[in-house]
Amino acid sequence: MKKVFCIFLSSLFMIGFLTVGSATADAPKVLAMSTKPMGGMIYYLAAGAASIWTKYAGVQVRVEPMPTINQWGPLMEAGQLDLAWENTVTGGGAYRASEFFKVGNKKLTYYRMLAAGSETLMGWWTRPDSGIKTFQDFVGKRIVVNTPPGAPDTAAIAKYMVDEYLQLGGKYKRLEIGSPAECTRALIEGRIDAYQFVAGPHIDELRRSVGVVGIPVPKDAAEWEAKRVPGQYPTVVPKGMYGLEEDLPCIAWRGAIYASERLDTDLVYKLMDTLYSHLDELHAVHPRAKQYVLANATKSATVPFHDGAIKFYKDKGVWTPELDKIQEKNLADGK
């Protein structure tokens, strides 16, 4: 395991010295790809893909950490960025210039989807003695709905599902606390009553300290939220994950790889074929990388697929008439 990790770090080191390039009509030799800041899961996924493409696809890929689509979106529109690793909710929201996801004063429509993969399971968490078992118990309680502050994904859930659909707006005390770790500490110390955040190791910390209760998202509320925010959908945090004793209904979305619409069709096809021919290497960089498989690749499409990706999926036999309809709708939404 140490040997594999060292090889992976060596690959990242080499990628860091590549020269930045941007896409043209001809297949470029150097590509620039945006990802999240160093240290997080998305960074490792993007760096792993960059390493695979650099080794096997005849291109060189440089990974450029950028916090949000507010940075990489305009750069891709300007032709200074070729690829980006984002999530389908943010990608679709900026593409449509939706309320919480709008970048600047217009739609960002110069990028296309390549593939979806890793799933984000967004849950609500409290402690056993809080008196909260359902969302209706939020009344009069201290709730952190947006974690971290400013995150558009959770802000949308708070407004559309909690405040509007469940009609709880103004009935609970809405607090903002910094990082997810600070929310966990605040709940342990009794300074808040519940918070919203991705299912993760913080659940184990709560269980060890004061106990933890997951608040189930009603299916009708999750379905209504999904209609308001393309890319979000109802699912469950499965039993056994982080010690949960039963499935916990929640809202989810997927991570995705995007490319400039200007990127050459044949080059994109080659990138797709190369990545899915070397999934064993991608899966080695992070446990959640294993969700990047062909069966998940066309799920949660909130922007149009790149022509090169469509050609790849047709050759693999996974492109369907339903995807044709989704493609047509997404193209129309960008006009």
N, C-alpha and C positions, 0 to 999 in steps of 0.2 A: 504493500500500500504506500509506504514512504517513497519507494522508487517511482511509482506512477505519479504521485503528487509532485515529486521533484521534476519529472519530465514535463508535467503540465506547467509548472512555474517557469521552467526554462522556455517553453513555448511562448508564454505571456511576455517574458523578458525580450524575446526576439521580436514579437509583434510590436512592442513599444518603440522600437527603433525604425519602424517602417515609415516611409514618407507619405504624407497625406495626399490623396488624389480625389478627383471628383469624376462622376460618370459623364460620358459623352455618348454620341450615337454609336461610336465604335467601342468594342469591348475594352474596358480600361485594364491596365495592369495593376493599378493600386486603387483600393477602395477604402473609404472612411466610414466607420460605423459608430453610431451613438449607442451608449448604454448607460445604466445607472451608475452612481459613484462606486468606487472601489470598495470591496469588502462585503457587498451584498450578493444575494443569489443571482440577480440579473446580470451583474458584472461578470460573474464566473461563467454563466451560460453563454453570454456574448463572446467572451474571450475564448471559450472552448470552441465555439463555431468558427471564430476567426482563425484559430489555429488549424482547424480542419481544412478550411478553404485555402489557407496559405500553403498548406502541405500538398493538397491534392487537386485543387481546381485551377492551378496556373495563374492565380492572382495573389496579391498581397493585401492584407486587411489590417488596418489600424483601428484599434478600439479607442473611442473618445468618450470618457465619462462626462455626462451632462445630467443635471438633476431632473429636468422635466421636458415635456414637449414644447414648452415655451422657448427653450433654447434650441432644440434640434429641429423643430418644425420649420421655422423660417430659414434655417441653414439648408435644409433639404429643398425647400422651395426655390432658394437662390442657386441651387446646383452645387453647393459646397459639401454636401453629405450624400452618401449613397445608400446606406442601410441604417436601420434603427431597431432597437429592442425595447418594446413598450408593452402596454396591456391593451386589450381590445376595447375596453370602456373608454380610456383616455384617447386612444387612436380614433375611435368612432365619434367621440364627442367633439374633438378638435376638427375633424373632417366636416361635421355638421354645424360647427360653431354653436354648440349647445351651451346652456346657461353656465354650468360650472367648469366647462372644459374649453371655452372659447379662447383662442390665442389671437390677440390683436383685435381687429374689427372686421374680420372676414373668415370664411371657411378656408381651412388648409386642405387642399385637394391634390397636392403633387406627390402623394405617396400611395403605395399599393401594398396589399397584404401578401406575404409569402406563406406563412404557416403559423398556426396556433399550437400551444402546448401546455405549459405549467398552469395549474389551477390555483387561484387564490380563494380561500374559504373565509368569508368575512362573518364573524360571530359577535355576539353580545354577551358580556361576562359580568357576573356579580358574585357575591359571597353568600353562603347559606343563611346568614342571619340578617340579610338586607330587607327581607319581606317581599322581594321581587321574584315572581315566578313567570309572569307574562308582561307584555309591553304595557298593558293597562295599569300595571302596578308602578309605572314610572311617575304617576301623578304625585307631585310634591317632593320627588326624589332629586338627588344631585347626579346628573348624567353627563358623561363625556361622550359626545356623539361624533366628533371629528378628530380622528387620531391618525397621524399627527395633525396639528392645526393646519388648515389650508388644503388638506388632501381632498381633491374634488370627488373622488369615488365615494368616500364616506359622507361627505357633505350632501351629496345627492340622495343617498339613502335616508339621511336624517330628515331632509326637507320633504321629499316626495312620499316616502313610506311612513315614517314616524309621525311627522307633523301634519301632513295632508291626509293620507289614506287612513291612518289609524286615529286621526284627529286629536293628536296629543300636543300640537303646537301651543306653547305658552302655559302648559299644565305641569311642566317639570322645570327644574332649575338647570339650565344648560351651562356647563362649565367647559373651559378649554385648559388643558394641561399639556406640557411639551411632548416629550417622547412617549412611546408605548411603555417603556420601562418605568417612566414616572407615573403613568396611569396605574400600572400594576402596584407600585409602591403606595400610591394614594388610596387605592382600594383596600390594601392590606392594613393601612393605618386608619381607615375609617373616614377619610376626608372626602370620598365620593362613594356613590352607591352602585354604579355600574359604568361600563365603558364599552365602546365598539372597537374591535381590532381583529386582525387576521388570526385564525387558529394557529398557535405556535407554542414555543417553550414557556411563555409567560403563564400558560395554563398550569403547567407543572409547578411553577413557583407559587401560584395562588393555592394550589392543592396542598402543598407542603406547609404553607403558612396559616391560612385561615379557612381553607376549603374553597371550592369553586362550583358555581352553578352556571350552565349555559342557558341563555334565554332563547327559546325556540321562535323562529320567525314564522308567522302564519303563512301557509301556502298561498292563500289569496292575496296577501299583502306583497309577498315576493313576486308573484306573477304580475301584479299591477306595477311594481317597481320596474320589472323587466320591460314593460311596455314603454315606460318613460325614459329608460336609460339603455340604449342598445349595447349589448355585450354582457349585461348582468342577467343572471338566471337563477331560479331556485334549485337548491340541491341540499346535501347534508354534510356536516362534519361527521365522518363515519365512526361508529362505535369502535372503541379501542384506541383511536388516535389521541395521543396525549392523555390517555387514561380515561377517556369518556366512557361511561357505562352504557350509553345508548346513542343511537344516531341523533344528531342535533340539526334540525332544519335551519338553513342559513341561505345567504345570497352569495353567489360566486361569479368570477370572471376568469379569463385566461390571459396569460402572457402571449405575445406574438412578435414575429419578425416582420418588419416592413422594409420596403425598398422604394427608391425614387421611381416614379413612373417613367422617367427618362432612361432608366437602366436598360441596356440591350436585352431583348427577349431571349436570345440564345445564351447570353451570359447568366441570366437569372435561372434558366433551365439547368445550366451546368452547376450553379450554386446549389439548387435544390437537389439535384441528383447526387452531387458530392456529399452533401450533409446527410441525406438519408441512406447513403451507402456506408457511412462511417458513424452510425448512431452509437456504436459501442464506445467510441472515444468521447462523444458528447455526454453520454450517460455517466461516464466516470468522473465528471467534474463536479457534480452535485446530485444529491438524491432526487430532487424534483426534476432534474433533466430527463429522467426516465419517462416523463409525461410527453416529451417530444417524440411522438411516434406517428406514423401515417394515419392511424385511426383517429387521432385528435387534430390533425393538421388543418382540416377545413371547417372545424367547429368555430362558432362565435365570430363569424366574419362580419365586421361592422364597417369596413371599407372595401372597395373592389379589389379583387385579386389581380396581381400582375399577370400579364399575358404569358410570361415565361412560366409562372407557377401553374396557370391553368393547363398549359401544354404538358407539364410534368404530371399533374394529377390525372389528366386524360390518359396519358400513356400508362399510368399505374392502375387505371380502371376504377378510380375512386371519385371521379367527377360525375355528378348526377344532374338530372333535370331540375331538381330543387335548388342546387347550387347555381344553375343558370338564372333562376328567378331571383335569388338573393343577389347575384351579381348585377342584374338589371336594376333592382331597387337601389342598391348602394350607389351605382353610377348616377341614377336620377337624384338621389339625395345630395350629391356633390355639386349639382348645378345651381 
